[in-house]
């Protein structure tokens, strides 16, 4: 095998290794649900006061998403007869600032595709959501259900409800005690994640999560997974009757990311795996470069 053929092979191996690693990165931009008002802008073709105000709102929200995981803003309202919009974004509590920005920056285009030029809308992705409304739009209850989905698979045997309810109670207590509006927990292969809107008080957050727990129990029953979204909080859960595997890691869904108890331990394990994997990749690259250097030296010696 010639030197340049060997170099080509090494480069292919290196590129394949890093491409494979990049594919394992979590995707936070999957649409969970959407809600769009029936009424559209008076200037729905774009360029008018509605379109400009909404565009300004989205720009303001995106600009803050690299700094914080929750932000509320308003835009428009300058001059007589003009309109204004208010809106918020929130990212999942375990997202990095970079992942939060990446998630939120996708939403204006998604909202435009899904809702068009409506006077109010909300689109929830797996990692974040944006909600907006024209001024004076009717306000709904914080515990009104916006979306639910329950897994088709039902738990078999005895003990599931006890496991589920213990995990739910852990989250309901933990989100109050931790006082940051985001909490994850696990109990006997039941993984749960809950989050409140960023401006809720600790007490209101606790009450909202208690409500979403009750709704999950009633709406999903013995389903081994579920997602319940209320206006001001949500909860997702997954039960793994055969235990957790690497392929089924709940890091991107229920139970994923920083919280308390088992959730924190699981997140630490993921961090360690990333560090070790990164070190192994660097080591492999060094070995390849050393091998390439020896091949070039041997090639130069053969020329004499």
GIUR-V792993 format. One record per helix or strand of 2 or more residues. SS is the DSSP state (H for helix, E for strand). FROM is the first residue (numbers start at 1). TO is the last residue. If there is no record, write none. Layout:
# GIUR-V792993
{{SS:FROM:TO} {SS:FROM:TO}}
This chain:
# GIUR-V792993
{{H:3:23} {E:31:36} {H:49:64} {E:70:76} {E:84:91} {H:97:115} {E:120:125} {E:128:134} {E:145:150} {H:160:178} {E:182:187} {E:190:196} {H:202:220} {E:225:230} {E:233:239} {H:250:252} {H:262:302}}
